[in-house]
């Protein structure tokens, strides 16, 4: 009886805390409208590597910023922050191991060399099957991307045949991709071999792609040269192999939910008109294929002027603790989370430290780029990433989302940012020396 009364009182306190103006300007109806638009099939999965597939989403976000009344970011004459990236894709790959030709479907090339001709100098490594891991797909993707991003050696990586189904997906990730100035060459090969000899011949095609972040700003009243950034990435993984007739990876949770939050936070702060610091709202492109949007954005500002970054990624479903909870990546690296929680005093909403340290989530979203420059840049999420069966699939649809969870989380972020936005709190800088 007492517990029920406490829960009721907390719930009433939260409703009173958000009654005006948060739930007036951040409401489930508008959240649903925005996210349904971003996840519609005519958005084509929002692949940053296909300008014709992401243009409609870019234009939609741009129009939302215009309707809200945001200003253009420093140095821009539109809401688009455009840049050019080169993309590379295998044209031809031939590989022999111990004199046996390897089938093309069993080879994935991860290299940025236009021409490859190797018979020596490659390390031999393996990705073995772990029968204790409940999610083969997540396990393989984690291993592969860890090797590509964190291992500077050139290698042949033999992938256990037990990953035959999951291996097919690697062709999508390493088919056409952006150049990231990585020097190593890696060949992922499905199968078990005692490698004695090998030969690799490959050629790759390079093309230039125009890309665009969408950026708007509300200038600060008394501290216009101090910035608070609210961000999410609006790109996703585009068109995939069809599953049950569906080939469009709509990216509802990843990260239309975060992009929706950015738009709704912009609407909220523009309405209440009390920000002393300048507020920057940015929808990043190309997060899924190297974080190129956030990297370009970081080059166009002075990081010492950025007081904090609220990066929002995958808030579409309740957290492992239920609704009214979210986690913050890199919680221990600054007092950002403590400040946010202080501003939520009197509500039942709680920000917790990242419960999935083994997933390296702090480095897997756009916050990492600014964090490496010392900015207290953190990602806010509710996703149960360790068991999320929709992540990076065509099944990440709007129907899988909990609109109430998204709305309440956005409202909580708005409230939690209060003292940072009004200039009374400044989070501690992140120690750059501790980051990789």
C-alpha positions in Angstrom: 0.0 0.0 0.0 2.8 2.4 1.0 4.8 1.5 -2.1 1.8 2.1 -4.4 1.2 5.5 -2.7 4.9 6.5 -3.3 4.7 5.5 -6.9 1.5 7.5 -7.3 3.1 10.6 -5.7 6.2 10.3 -7.9 4.1 10.0 -11.0 2.0 13.0 -10.0 5.2 14.9 -9.3 6.6 14.1 -12.7 3.3 15.2 -14.4 3.4 18.4 -12.4 7.1 18.9 -13.3 6.4 18.5 -17.0 2.9 20.0 -17.1 4.0 23.3 -18.5 5.5 23.8 -20.9 7.3 20.5 -21.6 4.3 18.3 -22.4 2.7 21.2 -24.2 5.5 21.6 -26.7 6.8 18.0 -26.7 3.8 15.7 -27.2 3.3 12.2 -28.5 1.2 13.4 -31.4 4.0 15.4 -33.0 6.6 12.8 -32.1 4.6 10.2 -33.9 4.2 12.5 -37.0 7.9 13.2 -37.3 9.1 9.6 -36.8 6.5 8.1 -39.1 7.7 10.5 -41.8 11.3 9.7 -41.3 10.7 5.9 -41.4 8.3 5.7 -44.4 9.3 3.5 -47.2 9.7 6.4 -49.6 12.7 7.5 -47.5 14.4 4.4 -48.9 16.3 3.6 -45.7 18.2 6.9 -45.7 21.6 5.5 -46.9 24.3 8.2 -46.8 26.1 6.4 -49.6 23.1 6.9 -51.9 22.3 10.6 -52.2 19.1 9.9 -54.1 17.9 7.7 -51.1 18.7 10.2 -48.3 17.7 13.5 -50.0 14.1 13.3 -49.0 15.0 12.9 -45.3 17.4 15.8 -45.6 14.8 18.0 -47.1 12.2 17.0 -44.4 14.5 17.9 -41.5 15.6 21.1 -43.2 11.9 22.1 -43.5 11.2 21.2 -39.9 14.1 23.5 -38.8 12.7 26.3 -41.0 9.2 25.9 -39.6 10.5 26.0 -36.0 12.4 29.2 -36.8 16.0 28.1 -36.2 18.8 30.3 -37.6 21.6 29.1 -39.9 24.8 27.8 -38.3 27.9 30.0 -38.4 29.3 30.2 -41.9 26.2 28.6 -43.6 23.6 30.2 -45.8 21.2 27.2 -45.5 20.5 24.5 -42.9 22.7 22.1 -45.0 26.3 21.7 -44.0 27.5 20.0 -47.2 30.8 18.2 -47.9 32.3 15.7 -50.3 33.5 12.2 -49.4 35.1 9.7 -51.7 33.6 6.2 -51.8 35.4 3.0 -52.8 33.9 -0.3 -53.9 35.5 -3.6 -55.1 35.4 -4.0 -58.8 37.1 -7.4 -59.0 38.5 -9.7 -56.3 40.4 -12.9 -57.0 41.9 -15.0 -54.2 43.6 -18.3 -54.0 44.5 -20.3 -50.8 46.8 -23.3 -51.1 46.1 -23.2 -54.8 42.3 -23.4 -54.4 40.2 -20.5 -55.8 37.9 -19.0 -53.2 34.4 -18.2 -54.3 33.6 -14.5 -54.5 30.6 -14.9 -52.1 33.0 -16.2 -49.4 35.4 -13.2 -49.6 34.9 -9.8 -48.1 37.5 -7.2 -48.8 38.1 -4.3 -46.4 40.7 -2.1 -47.9 41.1 1.4 -49.3 43.8 0.5 -51.9 42.7 0.9 -55.5 44.8 -2.0 -56.6 46.0 -5.0 -54.6 48.4 -7.7 -55.6 49.7 -9.8 -52.6 51.3 -13.1 -52.1 53.0 -12.4 -48.8 53.0 -10.0 -45.8 49.5 -10.8 -44.5 48.9 -12.1 -41.0 46.6 -15.1 -40.6 43.8 -14.7 -38.0 40.6 -16.3 -37.1 37.1 -15.6 -35.9 36.0 -18.8 -34.2 32.4 -19.7 -33.4 31.4 -19.2 -29.7 28.5 -21.5 -29.0 27.9 -19.8 -25.6 27.1 -16.5 -27.4 23.3 -16.2 -27.9 23.5 -13.7 -30.8 25.7 -14.9 -33.6 25.1 -11.9 -35.7 26.1 -9.3 -33.1 29.1 -11.4 -32.1 30.4 -11.6 -35.7 29.7 -7.9 -36.5 31.4 -6.9 -33.2 34.5 -8.9 -34.1 34.7 -7.7 -37.7 34.3 -4.0 -37.0 36.6 -4.3 -34.0 39.3 -5.7 -36.3 38.7 -3.1 -39.1 38.7 -0.1 -36.8 41.1 -1.1 -34.1 43.7 -3.4 -35.8 46.2 -1.7 -38.1 47.7 -4.9 -39.5 47.0 -6.3 -42.9 45.5 -9.8 -42.5 43.5 -12.7 -43.8 40.8 -13.5 -41.3 39.3 -16.9 -41.5 35.7 -16.9 -40.4 34.2 -20.1 -39.0 31.6 -21.7 -41.3 29.0 -21.6 -38.5 28.7 -17.9 -39.5 27.7 -18.6 -43.1 24.3 -16.8 -42.9 25.7 -13.9 -40.9 28.7 -13.6 -43.3 26.5 -12.6 -46.2 25.6 -9.3 -44.4 29.3 -8.3 -44.5 29.1 -7.8 -48.2 26.7 -4.9 -47.7 28.9 -3.2 -45.2 32.1 -3.5 -47.2 30.7 -3.3 -50.7 30.5 0.4 -51.3 31.9 2.5 -48.4 33.5 5.8 -47.6 37.3 6.2 -47.6 38.5 6.7 -44.0 42.3 6.8 -44.6 42.8 3.3 -43.1 46.1 1.9 -44.4 45.6 -1.8 -43.7 44.1 -4.5 -46.0 41.9 -7.2 -44.5 40.3 -10.1 -46.3 37.6 -11.9 -44.4 37.2 -15.5 -45.8 34.4 -17.9 -44.8 35.9 -21.3 -44.1 38.6 -23.2 -42.3 42.0 -23.4 -44.0 45.5 -24.3 -43.0 47.0 -21.4 -45.0 50.3 -22.3 -46.5 50.2 -20.1 -49.6 47.8 -17.4 -50.9 47.5 -14.8 -53.6 45.1 -11.8 -53.8 44.4 -9.7 -56.8 41.8 -6.9 -56.5 40.9 -3.6 -58.1 38.5 -1.0 -56.6 36.5 1.8 -58.0 36.4 5.3 -56.4 33.7 8.0 -56.8 32.8 11.3 -55.0 29.6 11.6 -53.1 28.0 14.9 -51.8 26.7 14.6 -48.3 25.0 17.0 -45.8 24.5 17.4 -42.1 21.4 19.5 -41.2 22.2 22.1 -38.7 20.3 24.9 -37.0 20.9 27.2 -34.1 19.1 29.3 -31.4 21.5 32.1 -30.5 22.2 32.5 -26.8 21.0 35.6 -25.0 23.9 36.3 -22.7 26.5 33.7 -23.7 26.2 33.4 -27.5 29.7 32.1 -27.9 29.1 29.1 -25.7 27.4 26.2 -27.4 25.2 23.3 -26.3 24.8 20.7 -29.0 21.8 18.4 -29.4 22.4 15.7 -32.0 21.3 12.5 -33.6 22.1 10.8 -36.9 19.5 10.6 -39.6 21.2 8.2 -41.9 20.6 4.4 -41.8 21.7 1.4 -43.8 19.4 1.7 -46.8 18.3 -1.2 -49.0 19.3 -4.7 -47.9 18.6 -8.2 -49.0 14.9 -8.8 -48.9 13.4 -10.6 -45.9 9.8 -11.8 -46.3 9.6 -9.4 -49.3 10.9 -6.3 -47.4 14.2 -4.9 -48.4 14.1 -1.4 -46.9 15.9 -0.9 -43.6 13.7 1.9 -42.3 15.9 2.6 -39.2 13.0 3.6 -36.9 14.9 3.2 -33.6 18.3 3.7 -35.2 18.2 6.6 -35.4 14.9 8.2 -36.5 14.0 8.2 -32.8 17.1 10.3 -32.0 16.5 12.6 -34.9 12.9 13.1 -33.9 14.2 14.1 -30.4 16.5 16.7 -31.9 13.7 18.2 -33.9 11.3 18.2 -30.9 13.9 19.7 -28.6 14.5 22.5 -31.1 10.8 23.1 -31.1 10.7 23.2 -27.3 13.6 25.5 -26.7 12.5 27.9 -29.5 9.1 28.2 -27.8 10.3 28.8 -24.2 13.0 31.3 -25.3 15.1 31.2 -22.2 18.5 29.9 -23.4 21.5 31.9 -22.3 23.9 29.8 -24.3 23.6 29.1 -28.0 21.8 25.9 -28.8 22.9 23.9 -31.8 20.7 21.2 -33.3 22.3 18.9 -35.8 21.1 15.8 -37.6 24.3 14.0 -38.7 24.8 12.1 -41.9 27.0 9.0 -42.4 27.2 7.8 -38.8 26.5 4.3 -40.0 29.5 4.3 -42.3 32.3 6.0 -40.3 30.9 9.0 -38.5 31.9 11.4 -41.3 29.1 13.9 -40.6 30.2 14.5 -37.0 33.8 14.6 -38.0 33.1 17.3 -40.6 30.9 19.2 -38.1 33.7 19.1 -35.5 36.1 20.7 -38.0 33.9 23.7 -38.4 33.7 24.9 -34.8 36.0 25.6 -31.9 35.6 22.6 -29.5 36.5 24.8 -26.6 33.3 26.8 -27.1 31.2 23.6 -26.9 30.0 23.3 -23.3 28.2 20.0 -23.7 26.8 17.6 -26.3 23.5 15.7 -25.9 23.8 12.9 -28.6 20.6 10.9 -28.8 20.6 7.4 -30.2 17.9 4.7 -30.1 15.3 5.8 -27.5 12.4 4.0 -29.2 11.8 1.2 -26.7 11.9 1.0 -22.8 15.3 0.4 -21.3 16.3 -2.8 -19.3 14.9 -1.0 -16.2 11.6 -0.1 -17.9 10.2 3.3 -18.9 11.4 6.5 -17.2 15.0 5.3 -17.4 17.8 6.0 -19.9 21.5 5.4 -19.8 24.4 7.7 -20.7 27.5 6.4 -22.4 30.8 7.4 -20.8 29.0 8.5 -17.6 32.1 8.3 -15.5 34.2 10.6 -17.9 32.5 13.8 -16.7 29.8 15.1 -14.3 27.4 15.5 -17.3 25.1 12.8 -16.0 25.1 14.1 -12.4 24.0 17.5 -13.6 21.2 16.0 -15.7 20.0 14.0 -12.8 20.0 17.0 -10.5 17.8 18.8 -12.9 15.3 15.9 -12.7 14.9 16.1 -9.0 11.2 15.5 -8.1 10.5 13.3 -11.2 10.7 9.5 -11.4 13.0 9.7 -14.5 16.6 8.5 -13.9 19.7 8.5 -16.0 22.0 5.6 -15.3 25.6 4.7 -16.4 25.9 2.6 -19.6 25.1 -1.0 -18.6 26.8 -2.5 -21.7 30.5 -1.6 -21.4 31.4 -4.6 -23.5 29.6 -3.1 -26.5 31.9 0.0 -26.5 28.9 2.3 -27.1 30.7 5.4 -26.1 32.8 5.0 -29.3 30.1 3.8 -31.6 28.1 7.0 -32.0 28.7 10.6 -33.0 29.5 11.8 -29.5 33.0 10.2 -29.8 34.3 12.7 -32.3 33.7 15.7 -30.0 34.7 13.8 -26.9 38.1 13.2 -28.4 38.4 17.0 -28.5 37.6 17.3 -24.8 33.9 18.1 -25.1 31.6 16.6 -22.4 29.9 14.7 -25.3 27.7 11.7 -24.3 25.1 9.6 -25.9 21.7 9.1 -24.3 19.9 5.8 -25.2 17.3 3.3 -23.9 18.1 0.4 -26.2 18.8 -3.1 -24.9 21.6 -3.4 -27.5 22.7 -6.9 -26.3 19.3 -8.5 -27.2 17.9 -6.1 -29.8 16.8 -8.3 -32.6 15.8 -5.4 -34.8 19.1 -3.6 -34.8 20.4 -3.1 -38.4 17.7 -5.2 -40.0 14.7 -4.5 -42.2 12.5 -5.1 -39.2 13.5 -1.9 -37.5 10.1 -0.5 -38.2 8.0 2.2 -36.6 5.5 -0.5 -35.4 8.2 -1.8 -33.1 8.5 1.5 -31.2 6.9 2.8 -28.0 5.9 6.3 -28.7 5.3 7.1 -25.1 8.8 6.0 -24.2 10.2 8.3 -26.9 8.1 11.2 -25.8 8.8 10.9 -22.1 12.6 10.5 -22.8 12.6 13.7 -24.9 10.7 15.5 -22.2 13.3 14.3 -19.6 16.2 15.4 -21.8 14.6 18.9 -22.1 14.2 19.2 -18.3 17.6 17.7 -17.6 19.4 20.2 -19.8 17.9 23.2 -18.0 20.9 24.4 -16.0 23.4 23.8 -18.8 21.2 25.7 -21.3 20.7 28.6 -18.9 24.4 28.9 -18.2 24.4 28.0 -14.5 26.1 24.6 -14.9 29.1 23.7 -17.0 30.1 20.0 -17.2 33.7 19.0 -16.6 35.8 18.5 -19.7 36.6 15.0 -20.8 40.3 14.1 -20.5 41.4 13.6 -24.1 44.4 11.5 -23.0 42.1 8.8 -21.8 40.4 8.2 -25.1 41.4 6.0 -28.0 
